[in-house]
Amino acid sequence: MTTFHCSDPVTRRAGLEAAAAAAAAGELVVMPTDTVYGIGADAFNASAVRALLAAKGRGPDMPVPVLVGSWKTIEGLVLAVPPVATKLVEAFWPGGLSLVVEHAPSLTWDLGDAKGTVMVRMPLHPVALDLLRSVGPMAVSSANRSGQPPALTADEAVAQLGEQVSVYLDGGPAPIGVASTVVDVTGPIPVVLRQGAVSLDALREVAGSVRGIGE
């Protein structure tokens, strides 16, 4: 387990290289994002994703989201990008919006019991984006044990996950400090599954009809 403080350019570069190597080897890394810290693995390495779930103490019934380093990456991951998803991506990516879409059946990944869907987000954080552009799509969940508060700093992530993670990238406190808003765009009307960093009003300004939680 090694922590790299990314405020220093030299240490940041070394940390990104170490994190990319760890992900390629099927190991776990912790990265800063704009919302909360995330624990990540290569999205296409099923054993690494299982290790991620084990580190968090949860099962495959709660599938792991995927973070991407470019908004165009979504086109290669999904069966088709609904027009409303394109509007939301253009308005809120990179940022605190996660979209649940139908993933392409040809993809060889196992993120949990997702029933043919995947939750995708492009975070607004330079360290995360650099890592994602190096590694490719990563399975990333909040860096905490299941049932505990999401880590907002690298130290909080270390306290919860410890030696189960090979590399910690310390990018300072998470700027937003609130989990992403999750919107399901697989149906005719977008549905908010979790309210978070992006407000319902902001979503409706872009997408028109959006069903809120409990509506």
KAVENCOR-V820259 format. One record per residue. SS is DSSP state (H for helix, E for strand, L for the rest). PSI is psi in whole degrees, 0 to 359 (none if undefined). OMEGA is omega in degrees with one decimal (* if undefined). Layout:
SS,PSI,OMEGA  SS,PSI,OMEGA
This chain:
L,124,179.6  E,138,176.2  E,133,177.9  E,127,179.3  E,112,-169.2  L,3,175.3  L,336,177.1  L,126,-175.1  H,321,-178.8  H,314,179.1  H,322,178.1  H,314,180.0  H,318,178.1  H,321,179.5  H,317,178.9  H,320,178.1  H,318,179.6  H,319,-179.7  H,318,178.4  H,319,178.8  H,319,178.9  H,315,179.2  H,319,179.1  H,333,-179.8  L,5,178.8  L,17,-179.4  L,170,-176.6  L,146,176.6  E,155,173.2  E,133,-177.6  E,152,172.6  L,147,168.2  L,178,-179.8  L,333,-175.7  L,290,175.9  L,171,175.3  L,148,-178.7  E,147,170.9  E,127,-170.3  E,161,177.0  E,163,173.7  E,122,-175.0  L,338,-175.8  L,7,177.9  L,100,-173.1  H,322,-179.8  H,324,177.3  H,321,177.8  H,321,176.4  H,321,177.5  H,324,176.9  H,313,179.0  H,320,179.3  H,321,179.3  H,324,178.8  H,343,-178.7  L,39,177.8  L,164,-174.5  L,182,-177.5  L,354,178.1  L,347,175.4  L,88,-173.6  L,152,-178.3  L,132,175.8  L,168,177.8  E,132,173.3  E,143,-179.2  L,157,-177.3  L,358,179.3  L,141,-178.3  H,337,178.6  H,341,-179.3  H,330,-177.7  H,330,-177.5  H,331,179.7  H,355,-175.9  L,342,-171.6  E,160,178.5  L,315,175.5  L,145,179.2  L,111,179.3  L,148,179.4  H,321,-179.6  H,327,177.2  H,320,177.8  H,317,177.7  H,316,-177.8  H,321,177.5  H,314,-178.9  H,330,-177.5  H,324,-166.8  H,359,176.6  L,141,-9.8  L,147,-178.6  L,197,-169.2  L,40,178.1  E,125,173.7  E,137,-179.5  E,132,173.7  E,118,-177.0  E,165,174.0  E,124,-178.4  E,157,-179.9  L,131,-177.9  L,343,-178.2  L,348,-176.2  L,132,-179.5  L,76,176.2  L,163,178.9  L,95,-176.1  L,2,-175.3  L,188,-176.4  L,73,-173.5  L,355,176.8  L,44,175.2  L,7,179.1  E,167,174.8  E,143,174.9  E,124,-173.6  E,142,176.1  E,149,170.4  L,111,-175.0  L,153,177.7  L,74,176.7  L,127,-173.6  H,323,-179.5  H,314,178.7  H,316,-178.0  H,320,178.0  H,317,-179.5  H,316,-178.4  H,324,179.0  H,337,176.3  H,315,-174.8  H,324,-168.9  L,188,-177.9  L,134,-179.8  E,140,170.3  E,120,-174.6  E,128,174.5  E,167,179.6  E,141,-173.0  L,77,179.4  L,160,170.4  L,145,-179.3  L,130,-180.0  L,350,178.9  L,161,-179.6  L,143,175.7  L,143,178.5  L,132,177.2  L,353,175.6  L,164,177.5  H,322,-179.9  H,321,177.5  H,323,177.4  H,317,178.5  H,318,-177.6  H,328,-177.4  H,326,-170.0  H,335,172.4  H,228,-172.5  H,355,178.8  H,344,179.7  L,134,-177.6  L,318,-174.4  E,130,173.3  E,126,174.9  E,114,-177.3  E,107,179.4  L,20,-176.7  L,180,-179.1  L,142,177.3  L,127,-173.3  L,318,-177.2  L,313,177.2  L,12,178.3  L,141,-179.6  L,160,-179.2  L,155,168.4  E,136,-179.1  E,126,-179.5  E,127,176.2  E,117,-179.3  L,23,-179.7  L,345,-179.5  L,184,-177.9  L,332,178.2  L,128,177.7  E,140,-178.0  E,127,176.5  E,121,178.3  E,332,177.3  E,126,176.8  L,136,-177.5  L,235,-170.0  L,332,-179.9  L,128,-174.8  L,158,176.8  H,321,178.9  H,318,179.6  H,321,178.0  H,317,-177.6  H,331,176.6  H,328,-177.2  H,314,-169.8  H,354,-177.7  L,245,-178.0  L,116,176.1  E,129,-178.3  E,124,178.4  L,173,179.8  L,126,177.3  L,358,-179.9  L,none,*
